[in-house]
Amino acid sequence: MALSLPDNIPAILLAALAILVYAYFKRAHSYWKSMGVPQLEPSFPFGDMASVIFRKQNMGDKIKEIYDTMKGRRYVGLYFFSRPAFLPLDPVLIKNILSRDFQHFYDRGDLLR
């Protein structure tokens, strides 16, 4: 007696993979919220940089838009796809990072790899 498998196994596996990918990004996009850092609402799967990725906006304009949206906050958390990124907004905080705390922040990689 041979065991027969349903014909829709590939569809089931594809649906399971899609659910796992979606769950991964939802969890990754909650990193800053779990740390108590203010964040914009990221879009699946691009994070906060969909307009930059699709070349509708350059990085400088996007950062200015985020700055204007989050005005009055000291910092904000962003996402590049699933990768979290910290953006200081307060001039005093930026000065401290670039001078006093530089040894902790100098090798943090590129914004987009």
MMTF fields as JSON, N, C-alpha, C and O atoms, coordinates in Angstrom:
{
  "mmtfVersion": "1.0.0",
  "mmtfProducer": "UNKNOWN",
  "numBonds": 451,
  "numAtoms": 452,
  "numGroups": 113,
  "numChains": 1,
  "numModels": 1,
  "chainsPerModel": [1],
  "groupsPerChain": [113],
  "chainIdList": ["A"],
  "bondAtomList": [4, 2, 8, 6, 12, 10, 16, 14, 20, 18, 24, 22, 28, 26, 32, 30, 36, 34, 40, 38, 44, 42, 48, 46, 52, 50, 56, 54, 60, 58, 64, 62, 68, 66, 72, 70, 76, 74, 80, 78, 84, 82, 88, 86, 92, 90, 96, 94, 100, 98, 104, 102, 108, 106, 112, 110, 116, 114, 120, 118, 124, 122, 128, 126, 132, 130, 136, 134, 140, 138, 144, 142, 148, 146, 152, 150, 156, 154, 160, 158, 164, 162, 168, 166, 172, 170, 176, 174, 180, 178, 184, 182, 188, 186, 192, 190, 196, 194, 200, 198, 204, 202, 208, 206, 212, 210, 216, 214, 220, 218, 224, 222, 228, 226, 232, 230, 236, 234, 240, 238, 244, 242, 248, 246, 252, 250, 256, 254, 260, 258, 264, 262, 268, 266, 272, 270, 276, 274, 280, 278, 284, 282, 288, 286, 292, 290, 296, 294, 300, 298, 304, 302, 308, 306, 312, 310, 316, 314, 320, 318, 324, 322, 328, 326, 332, 330, 336, 334, 340, 338, 344, 342, 348, 346, 352, 350, 356, 354, 360, 358, 364, 362, 368, 366, 372, 370, 376, 374, 380, 378, 384, 382, 388, 386, 392, 390, 396, 394, 400, 398, 404, 402, 408, 406, 412, 410, 416, 414, 420, 418, 424, 422, 428, 426, 432, 430, 436, 434, 440, 438, 444, 442, 448, 446],
  "bondOrderList": [1, 1, 1, 1, 1, 1, 1, 1, 1, 1, 1, 1, 1, 1, 1, 1, 1, 1, 1, 1, 1, 1, 1, 1, 1, 1, 1, 1, 1, 1, 1, 1, 1, 1, 1, 1, 1, 1, 1, 1, 1, 1, 1, 1, 1, 1, 1, 1, 1, 1, 1, 1, 1, 1, 1, 1, 1, 1, 1, 1, 1, 1, 1, 1, 1, 1, 1, 1, 1, 1, 1, 1, 1, 1, 1, 1, 1, 1, 1, 1, 1, 1, 1, 1, 1, 1, 1, 1, 1, 1, 1, 1, 1, 1, 1, 1, 1, 1, 1, 1, 1, 1, 1, 1, 1, 1, 1, 1, 1, 1, 1, 1],
  "groupList": [{"groupName": "MET", "atomNameList": ["N", "CA", "C", "O"], "elementList": ["N", "C", "C", "O"], "formalChargeList": [0, 0, 0, 0], "bondAtomList": [1, 0, 2, 1, 3, 2], "bondOrderList": [1, 1, 2], "singleLetterCode": "M", "chemCompType": "L-PEPTIDE LINKING"}, {"groupName": "ALA", "atomNameList": ["N", "CA", "C", "O"], "elementList": ["N", "C", "C", "O"], "formalChargeList": [0, 0, 0, 0], "bondAtomList": [1, 0, 2, 1, 3, 2], "bondOrderList": [1, 1, 2], "singleLetterCode": "A", "chemCompType": "L-PEPTIDE LINKING"}, {"groupName": "LEU", "atomNameList": ["N", "CA", "C", "O"], "elementList": ["N", "C", "C", "O"], "formalChargeList": [0, 0, 0, 0], "bondAtomList": [1, 0, 2, 1, 3, 2], "bondOrderList": [1, 1, 2], "singleLetterCode": "L", "chemCompType": "L-PEPTIDE LINKING"}, {"groupName": "SER", "atomNameList": ["N", "CA", "C", "O"], "elementList": ["N", "C", "C", "O"], "formalChargeList": [0, 0, 0, 0], "bondAtomList": [1, 0, 2, 1, 3, 2], "bondOrderList": [1, 1, 2], "singleLetterCode": "S", "chemCompType": "L-PEPTIDE LINKING"}, {"groupName": "PRO", "atomNameList": ["N", "CA", "C", "O"], "elementList": ["N", "C", "C", "O"], "formalChargeList": [0, 0, 0, 0], "bondAtomList": [1, 0, 2, 1, 3, 2], "bondOrderList": [1, 1, 2], "singleLetterCode": "P", "chemCompType": "L-PEPTIDE LINKING"}, {"groupName": "ASP", "atomNameList": ["N", "CA", "C", "O"], "elementList": ["N", "C", "C", "O"], "formalChargeList": [0, 0, 0, 0], "bondAtomList": [1, 0, 2, 1, 3, 2], "bondOrderList": [1, 1, 2], "singleLetterCode": "D", "chemCompType": "L-PEPTIDE LINKING"}, {"groupName": "ASN", "atomNameList": ["N", "CA", "C", "O"], "elementList": ["N", "C", "C", "O"], "formalChargeList": [0, 0, 0, 0], "bondAtomList": [1, 0, 2, 1, 3, 2], "bondOrderList": [1, 1, 2], "singleLetterCode": "N", "chemCompType": "L-PEPTIDE LINKING"}, {"groupName": "ILE", "atomNameList": ["N", "CA", "C", "O"], "elementList": ["N", "C", "C", "O"], "formalChargeList": [0, 0, 0, 0], "bondAtomList": [1, 0, 2, 1, 3, 2], "bondOrderList": [1, 1, 2], "singleLetterCode": "I", "chemCompType": "L-PEPTIDE LINKING"}, {"groupName": "VAL", "atomNameList": ["N", "CA", "C", "O"], "elementList": ["N", "C", "C", "O"], "formalChargeList": [0, 0, 0, 0], "bondAtomList": [1, 0, 2, 1, 3, 2], "bondOrderList": [1, 1, 2], "singleLetterCode": "V", "chemCompType": "L-PEPTIDE LINKING"}, {"groupName": "TYR", "atomNameList": ["N", "CA", "C", "O"], "elementList": ["N", "C", "C", "O"], "formalChargeList": [0, 0, 0, 0], "bondAtomList": [1, 0, 2, 1, 3, 2], "bondOrderList": [1, 1, 2], "singleLetterCode": "Y", "chemCompType": "L-PEPTIDE LINKING"}, {"groupName": "PHE", "atomNameList": ["N", "CA", "C", "O"], "elementList": ["N", "C", "C", "O"], "formalChargeList": [0, 0, 0, 0], "bondAtomList": [1, 0, 2, 1, 3, 2], "bondOrderList": [1, 1, 2], "singleLetterCode": "F", "chemCompType": "L-PEPTIDE LINKING"}, {"groupName": "LYS", "atomNameList": ["N", "CA", "C", "O"], "elementList": ["N", "C", "C", "O"], "formalChargeList": [0, 0, 0, 0], "bondAtomList": [1, 0, 2, 1, 3, 2], "bondOrderList": [1, 1, 2], "singleLetterCode": "K", "chemCompType": "L-PEPTIDE LINKING"}, {"groupName": "ARG", "atomNameList": ["N", "CA", "C", "O"], "elementList": ["N", "C", "C", "O"], "formalChargeList": [0, 0, 0, 0], "bondAtomList": [1, 0, 2, 1, 3, 2], "bondOrderList": [1, 1, 2], "singleLetterCode": "R", "chemCompType": "L-PEPTIDE LINKING"}, {"groupName": "HIS", "atomNameList": ["N", "CA", "C", "O"], "elementList": ["N", "C", "C", "O"], "formalChargeList": [0, 0, 0, 0], "bondAtomList": [1, 0, 2, 1, 3, 2], "bondOrderList": [1, 1, 2], "singleLetterCode": "H", "chemCompType": "L-PEPTIDE LINKING"}, {"groupName": "TRP", "atomNameList": ["N", "CA", "C", "O"], "elementList": ["N", "C", "C", "O"], "formalChargeList": [0, 0, 0, 0], "bondAtomList": [1, 0, 2, 1, 3, 2], "bondOrderList": [1, 1, 2], "singleLetterCode": "W", "chemCompType": "L-PEPTIDE LINKING"}, {"groupName": "GLY", "atomNameList": ["N", "CA", "C", "O"], "elementList": ["N", "C", "C", "O"], "formalChargeList": [0, 0, 0, 0], "bondAtomList": [1, 0, 2, 1, 3, 2], "bondOrderList": [1, 1, 2], "singleLetterCode": "G", "chemCompType": "PEPTIDE LINKING"}, {"groupName": "GLN", "atomNameList": ["N", "CA", "C", "O"], "elementList": ["N", "C", "C", "O"], "formalChargeList": [0, 0, 0, 0], "bondAtomList": [1, 0, 2, 1, 3, 2], "bondOrderList": [1, 1, 2], "singleLetterCode": "Q", "chemCompType": "L-PEPTIDE LINKING"}, {"groupName": "GLU", "atomNameList": ["N", "CA", "C", "O"], "elementList": ["N", "C", "C", "O"], "formalChargeList": [0, 0, 0, 0], "bondAtomList": [1, 0, 2, 1, 3, 2], "bondOrderList": [1, 1, 2], "singleLetterCode": "E", "chemCompType": "L-PEPTIDE LINKING"}, {"groupName": "THR", "atomNameList": ["N", "CA", "C", "O"], "elementList": ["N", "C", "C", "O"], "formalChargeList": [0, 0, 0, 0], "bondAtomList": [1, 0, 2, 1, 3, 2], "bondOrderList": [1, 1, 2], "singleLetterCode": "T", "chemCompType": "L-PEPTIDE LINKING"}],
  "groupTypeList": [0, 1, 2, 3, 2, 4, 5, 6, 7, 4, 1, 7, 2, 2, 1, 1, 2, 1, 7, 2, 8, 9, 1, 9, 10, 11, 12, 1, 13, 3, 9, 14, 11, 3, 0, 15, 8, 4, 16, 2, 17, 4, 3, 10, 4, 10, 15, 5, 0, 1, 3, 8, 7, 10, 12, 11, 16, 6, 0, 15, 5, 11, 7, 11, 17, 7, 9, 5, 18, 0, 11, 15, 12, 12, 9, 8, 15, 2, 9, 10, 10, 3, 12, 4, 1, 10, 2, 4, 2, 5, 4, 8, 2, 7, 11, 6, 7, 2, 3, 12, 5, 10, 16, 13, 10, 9, 5, 12, 15, 5, 2, 2, 12],
  "groupIdList": [1, 2, 3, 4, 5, 6, 7, 8, 9, 10, 11, 12, 13, 14, 15, 16, 17, 18, 19, 20, 21, 22, 23, 24, 25, 26, 27, 28, 29, 30, 31, 32, 33, 34, 35, 36, 37, 38, 39, 40, 41, 42, 43, 44, 45, 46, 47, 48, 49, 50, 51, 52, 53, 54, 55, 56, 57, 58, 59, 60, 61, 62, 63, 64, 65, 66, 67, 68, 69, 70, 71, 72, 73, 74, 75, 76, 77, 78, 79, 80, 81, 82, 83, 84, 85, 86, 87, 88, 89, 90, 91, 92, 93, 94, 95, 96, 97, 98, 99, 100, 101, 102, 103, 104, 105, 106, 107, 108, 109, 110, 111, 112, 113],
  "secStructList": [7, 7, 7, 7, 7, 7, 6, 6, 2, 2, 2, 2, 2, 2, 2, 2, 2, 2, 2, 2, 2, 2, 2, 2, 2, 2, 2, 2, 6, 6, 2, 2, 2, 2, 6, 6, 7, 7, 5, 7, 7, 7, 5, 6, 6, 6, 5, 6, 7, 2, 2, 2, 2, 6, 6, 1, 1, 7, 2, 2, 2, 2, 2, 2, 2, 2, 2, 2, 2, 6, 6, 6, 7, 1, 3, 3, 3, 3, 3, 3, 6, 6, 3, 3, 3, 3, 3, 3, 7, 1, 2, 2, 2, 2, 2, 2, 2, 2, 6, 6, 6, 2, 2, 2, 2, 6, 6, 7, 7, 7, 1, 7, 7],
  "xCoordList": [0.854, 0.0, 0.9, 1.621, 0.853, 1.693, 1.001, -0.218, 1.816, 1.313, 1.184, 2.145, 0.045, -0.099, -0.139, -0.827, 0.604, 0.658, -0.289, -0.489, -0.864, -1.746, -0.963, 0.239, -1.675, -1.048, -0.693, 0.084, -1.239, -1.019, 0.115, 0.157, 1.02, 2.172, 3.008, 3.353, 3.352, 4.134, 3.418, 4.054, 2.111, 1.356, 1.366, 1.481, 1.249, 1.281, 2.654, 2.751, 3.716, 5.072, 5.328, 5.951, 4.85, 5.016, 4.262, 4.778, 3.055, 2.277, 2.97, 3.014, 3.506, 4.223, 5.466, 5.766, 6.189, 7.371, 6.989, 7.67, 5.906, 5.45, 5.077, 5.393, 4.415, 4.042, 5.283, 5.342, 6.271, 7.515, 8.274, 8.792, 8.348, 9.032, 8.306, 8.942, 6.983, 6.204, 6.407, 6.592, 6.375, 6.58, 7.978, 8.15, 8.976, 10.349, 10.427, 11.0, 9.86, 9.922, 9.1, 9.52, 7.943, 7.149, 7.925, 7.896, 8.61, 9.409, 10.609, 10.919, 11.276, 12.435, 12.015, 12.758, 10.835, 10.366, 9.788, 9.282, 9.857, 9.416, 10.599, 10.401, 11.824, 13.024, 13.045, 13.187, 12.905, 12.997, 11.84, 12.02, 10.667, 9.521, 9.785, 9.445, 10.389, 10.682, 11.768, 11.84, 12.613, 13.663, 13.177, 13.923, 11.939, 11.401, 11.882, 11.809, 12.372, 12.866, 11.748, 11.137, 11.463, 10.424, 10.81, 11.98, 9.81, 10.068, 8.895, 7.778, 9.155, 8.09, 7.514, 8.109, 6.378, 5.797, 6.468, 6.26, 7.275, 7.99, 7.047, 6.029, 7.404, 6.607, 7.255, 8.48, 6.423, 6.9, 7.313, 6.551, 8.423, 9.57, 10.69, 11.784, 10.438, 11.503, 11.887, 12.886, 11.13, 11.424, 10.992, 9.901, 11.849, 11.528, 12.104, 11.945, 12.756, 13.496, 12.949, 13.711, 11.673, 11.107, 11.291, 11.652, 11.052, 11.186, 12.631, 12.876, 13.583, 15.004, 15.386, 16.106, 14.911, 15.231, 14.705, 15.378, 13.507, 12.918, 13.293, 12.727, 14.241, 14.806, 13.764, 13.873, 12.766, 11.795, 12.248, 11.731, 13.217, 13.716, 15.171, 15.538, 16.007, 17.386, 17.496, 16.589, 18.614, 18.793, 18.713, 18.111, 19.309, 19.282, 17.87, 17.52, 17.052, 15.663, 14.867, 14.01, 15.15, 14.443, 14.792, 13.913, 16.074, 16.489, 15.855, 15.427, 15.787, 15.14, 13.655, 13.11, 13.005, 11.593, 11.39, 10.454, 12.264, 12.186, 12.436, 11.746, 13.423, 13.724, 12.509, 12.144, 11.885, 10.716, 9.542, 8.807, 9.366, 8.277, 8.489, 7.539, 9.723, 10.033, 10.625, 11.289, 10.396, 10.933, 10.565, 9.436, 11.528, 11.315, 11.791, 11.879, 12.094, 12.62, 14.14, 14.73, 14.773, 16.243, 16.82, 17.927, 16.083, 16.556, 15.36, 14.244, 15.617, 14.569, 15.207, 16.384, 14.431, 14.886, 14.325, 13.15, 15.164, 14.778, 15.05, 15.699, 14.547, 14.817, 15.21, 14.555, 16.287, 16.688, 16.408, 17.191, 15.3, 14.743, 14.507, 13.659, 15.204, 14.972, 16.043, 15.999, 16.999, 18.128, 17.821, 17.532, 17.882, 17.617, 18.782, 19.943, 18.451, 19.461, 19.028, 17.844, 19.983, 19.745, 20.055, 21.118, 19.136, 19.341, 19.199, 18.083, 20.316, 20.214, 19.716, 20.123, 18.836, 18.274, 18.7, 18.76, 18.992, 19.357, 20.808, 21.7, 21.065, 22.438, 23.431, 24.585, 23.007, 23.904, 24.253, 25.405, 23.269, 23.51, 24.44, 25.33, 24.24, 25.111, 26.54, 27.488, 26.693, 28.033, 28.711, 29.893, 27.972, 28.543, 28.96, 30.013, 28.143, 28.479, 29.726, 30.585, 29.837, 30.967, 32.25, 33.332, 32.151, 33.376, 33.637, 34.564, 32.851, 33.115, 32.899, 33.701, 31.838, 31.493, 31.876, 31.352, 32.777, 33.122, 33.626, 33.333, 34.373, 34.946, 33.875, 34.164, 32.65, 31.568, 30.796, 30.049, 30.962, 30.126, 30.899, 30.27, 32.216, 32.991, 32.891, 33.065, 32.624, 32.651, 31.29, 31.193, 30.27, 28.918, 28.42, 27.257, 29.264, 28.888, 28.173, 27.905, 27.874, 27.171, 25.683, 25.175, 24.995, 23.554, 22.871, 22.001, 23.263, 22.71, 23.849, 24.802, 23.759, 24.812, 24.337, 25.079],
  "yCoordList": [-1.17, 0.0, 1.233, 1.485, 1.965, 3.155, 4.352, 4.514, 5.162, 6.388, 7.452, 7.707, 8.064, 9.103, 10.471, 10.677, 11.379, 12.748, 13.623, 13.393, 14.613, 15.519, 16.268, 16.5, 16.635, 17.343, 18.791, 19.419, 19.312, 20.725, 20.952, 22.0, 20.008, 20.158, 21.393, 22.147, 21.641, 22.854, 24.14, 25.072, 24.19, 25.38, 25.543, 26.66, 24.453, 24.502, 24.961, 25.792, 24.419, 24.825, 26.296, 27.005, 26.753, 28.159, 29.078, 30.124, 28.693, 29.484, 29.515, 30.559, 28.383, 28.338, 29.218, 29.919, 29.188, 30.041, 31.517, 32.32, 31.878, 33.271, 33.723, 34.844, 32.868, 33.199, 33.368, 34.286, 32.503, 32.613, 33.893, 34.553, 34.25, 35.487, 36.694, 37.611, 36.7, 37.808, 37.912, 39.01, 36.791, 36.799, 37.292, 38.022, 36.897, 37.367, 38.889, 39.539, 39.456, 40.907, 41.634, 42.686, 41.101, 41.738, 41.766, 42.762, 40.685, 40.647, 41.584, 42.304, 41.577, 42.455, 43.918, 44.75, 44.244, 45.631, 46.08, 47.197, 45.242, 45.653, 45.865, 46.082, 45.805, 45.925, 47.244, 47.244, 48.366, 49.667, 49.869, 50.462, 49.388, 49.521, 48.772, 49.262, 47.589, 46.809, 47.462, 47.213, 48.295, 49.006, 50.36, 51.058, 50.737, 52.013, 53.202, 54.341, 52.948, 54.01, 54.381, 53.493, 55.68, 56.059, 55.63, 55.676, 55.214, 54.772, 55.149, 55.342, 55.253, 55.388, 54.001, 52.997, 53.945, 52.641, 52.093, 52.629, 51.029, 50.499, 49.767, 49.214, 49.774, 49.049, 47.694, 47.57, 46.696, 45.346, 45.262, 45.732, 44.719, 44.281, 45.313, 45.018, 46.521, 47.491, 48.324, 49.043, 48.246, 49.089, 50.516, 50.75, 51.469, 52.882, 53.459, 54.651, 52.654, 53.18, 52.75, 52.693, 52.449, 52.013, 53.08, 52.755, 54.34, 55.402, 55.58, 55.962, 55.312, 55.395, 54.185, 54.321, 53.023, 51.799, 51.875, 51.433, 52.434, 52.55, 53.855, 54.197, 54.57, 55.796, 56.882, 57.638, 56.948, 58.027, 59.21, 60.319, 58.96, 59.967, 59.636, 58.464, 60.67, 60.362, 60.274, 60.68, 59.74, 59.476, 60.763, 60.776, 61.834, 63.101, 63.627, 64.086, 63.562, 64.01, 63.118, 63.601, 61.826, 60.905, 61.188, 61.198, 61.418, 61.73, 63.043, 63.158, 64.041, 65.321, 65.108, 65.697, 64.279, 63.977, 63.319, 63.658, 62.389, 61.732, 62.744, 62.74, 63.611, 64.647, 65.548, 65.837, 65.992, 66.867, 66.153, 66.76, 64.881, 64.103, 63.89, 63.946, 63.648, 63.321, 64.512, 64.326, 65.706, 66.915, 66.959, 66.653, 67.34, 67.408, 66.162, 66.173, 65.109, 63.889, 63.939, 64.614, 63.235, 63.211, 62.23, 62.43, 61.181, 60.151, 59.367, 59.492, 58.563, 57.74, 56.443, 56.418, 55.386, 54.113, 53.91, 54.181, 53.436, 53.192, 51.74, 51.01, 51.337, 49.996, 50.076, 50.748, 49.382, 49.154, 47.681, 46.814, 47.406, 46.064, 45.575, 46.143, 44.564, 44.092, 44.587, 44.285, 45.34, 45.777, 47.102, 48.101, 47.119, 48.362, 49.343, 48.942, 50.631, 51.69, 52.8, 53.124, 53.368, 54.433, 55.772, 55.935, 56.733, 58.06, 59.107, 59.403, 59.674, 60.752, 62.021, 62.327, 62.762, 63.988, 65.224, 66.319, 65.06, 66.166, 66.582, 65.736, 67.87, 68.313, 67.999, 67.673, 68.09, 67.787, 66.298, 65.926, 65.46, 64.019, 63.678, 62.84, 64.314, 64.089, 64.5, 63.791, 65.647, 66.119, 65.125, 64.821, 64.623, 63.647, 62.362, 61.799, 61.902, 60.679, 60.888, 60.008, 62.038, 62.29, 62.656, 62.572, 63.058, 63.431, 62.492, 61.684, 62.589, 61.846, 60.34, 59.558, 59.919, 58.5, 57.878, 56.827, 58.515, 58.069, 56.631, 55.903, 56.21, 54.86, 53.772, 52.63, 54.101, 53.116, 53.097, 52.153, 54.125, 54.267, 54.325, 54.415, 54.279, 54.542, 53.45, 53.745, 52.218, 51.119, 50.423, 49.218, 51.164, 50.602, 50.244, 49.872, 50.347, 49.907, 50.968, 52.073, 50.598, 51.485, 51.473, 50.565, 52.506, 52.536, 51.456, 50.741, 51.341, 50.3, 49.457, 49.986, 48.187, 47.293, 46.562, 45.761],
  "zCoordList": [0.0, 0.0, 0.0, 0.965, -1.044, -1.193, -0.562, -0.625, 0.033, 0.651, -0.426, -1.153, -0.545, -1.569, -0.896, 0.104, -1.466, -0.954, -1.759, -2.951, -1.119, -1.862, -2.947, -2.824, -4.001, -5.119, -4.781, -5.5, -3.722, -3.403, -2.4, -1.755, -2.259, -1.347, -1.695, -0.784, -2.97, -3.272, -2.847, -2.354, -3.038, -2.636, -1.12, -0.614, -0.407, 1.058, 1.541, 2.444, 0.94, 1.324, 1.003, 1.793, -0.146, -0.52, 0.442, 0.834, 0.819, 1.776, 3.137, 3.787, 3.564, 4.847, 4.801, 5.767, 3.69, 3.539, 3.571, 4.208, 2.887, 2.885, 4.297, 4.694, 5.044, 6.423, 7.287, 8.105, 7.122, 7.894, 7.56, 8.461, 6.291, 5.888, 6.469, 6.988, 6.385, 6.938, 8.452, 8.976, 9.147, 10.603, 10.959, 11.935, 10.172, 10.407, 10.308, 11.183, 9.256, 9.085, 10.143, 10.624, 10.516, 11.575, 12.885, 13.608, 13.187, 14.417, 14.312, 15.26, 13.175, 12.981, 13.044, 13.564, 12.522, 12.51, 13.852, 13.961, 14.854, 16.192, 17.139, 18.335, 16.616, 17.457, 18.218, 19.441, 17.519, 18.197, 19.164, 20.227, 18.811, 19.712, 21.013, 22.09, 20.922, 22.126, 22.977, 24.181, 22.368, 23.102, 23.624, 24.311, 23.308, 23.756, 22.943, 23.404, 21.741, 20.86, 19.893, 19.299, 19.719, 18.76, 17.347, 16.966, 16.583, 15.219, 14.332, 14.812, 13.035, 12.062, 11.809, 12.201, 11.167, 10.854, 9.598, 8.509, 9.729, 8.562, 7.608, 8.023, 6.331, 5.343, 5.065, 5.034, 4.867, 4.593, 3.136, 2.291, 2.787, 3.56, 3.586, 4.067, 3.077, 2.836, 4.048, 4.005, 5.113, 6.265, 5.983, 5.463, 6.325, 6.136, 4.85, 4.588, 4.058, 2.914, 1.557, 0.592, 1.449, 0.168, -0.904, -2.035, -0.573, -1.581, -2.031, -3.176, -1.155, -1.521, -2.373, -3.362, -1.995, -2.729, -4.165, -5.096, -4.343, -5.676, -6.378, -7.416, -5.808, -6.384, -6.649, -7.614, -5.791, -5.862, -5.018, -5.152, -4.149, -3.225, -2.932, -2.841, -2.785, -2.413, -0.894, -0.168, -0.431, 1.0, 1.821, 2.895, 1.326, 2.058, 2.253, 3.34, 1.197, 1.307, 2.257, 2.997, 2.235, 3.13, 4.592, 5.454, 4.866, 6.236, 6.686, 7.835, 5.789, 6.132, 6.412, 7.346, 5.618, 5.842, 7.215, 7.939, 7.557, 8.865, 9.972, 10.992, 9.772, 10.765, 10.977, 12.116, 9.892, 10.007, 10.673, 11.452, 10.373, 10.962, 12.462, 13.242, 12.855, 14.249, 15.004, 16.024, 14.524, 15.149, 16.634, 17.017, 17.448, 18.885, 19.628, 20.856, 18.91, 19.527, 19.509, 18.665, 20.428, 20.472, 19.463, 18.964, 19.162, 18.24, 17.724, 18.229, 16.713, 16.115, 15.616, 15.258, 15.595, 15.051, 13.653, 13.402, 12.748, 11.359, 10.999, 11.749, 9.848, 9.335, 7.87, 7.073, 7.526, 6.149, 5.885, 6.272, 5.231, 5.134, 6.561, 7.249, 7.034, 8.407, 9.367, 10.559, 8.855, 9.677, 10.387, 9.727, 11.719, 12.441, 12.313, 12.222, 12.308, 12.26, 13.215, 13.31, 13.909, 14.888, 14.233, 13.634, 14.34, 13.768, 14.868, 15.296, 15.332, 16.321, 15.642, 14.521, 16.314, 15.757, 16.538, 15.98, 17.804, 18.676, 18.413, 18.464, 18.131, 17.848, 18.971, 18.692, 20.225, 21.346, 21.347, 21.573, 21.097, 21.031, 19.863, 20.006, 18.726, 17.563, 17.886, 17.547, 18.542, 18.914, 19.859, 19.697, 20.839, 21.776, 21.064, 21.363, 20.131, 19.396, 18.549, 18.492, 17.891, 16.995, 17.722, 17.14, 18.972, 19.691, 20.869, 20.819, 21.897, 23.122, 22.98, 23.49, 22.3, 22.206, 20.867, 20.498, 20.145, 18.794, 18.762, 17.814, 19.768, 19.765, 19.763, 19.404, 20.155, 20.155, 18.838, 18.58, 17.999, 16.808, 15.498, 14.444, 15.505, 14.293, 13.238, 12.056, 13.606, 12.647, 12.583, 12.818, 12.273, 12.263, 10.87, 10.713, 9.865, 8.523, 7.717, 8.189, 6.493, 5.575, 5.886, 6.543, 5.397, 5.583, 4.753, 5.251, 3.501, 2.63, 2.093, 1.52, 2.272, 1.774, 0.56, -0.008]
}
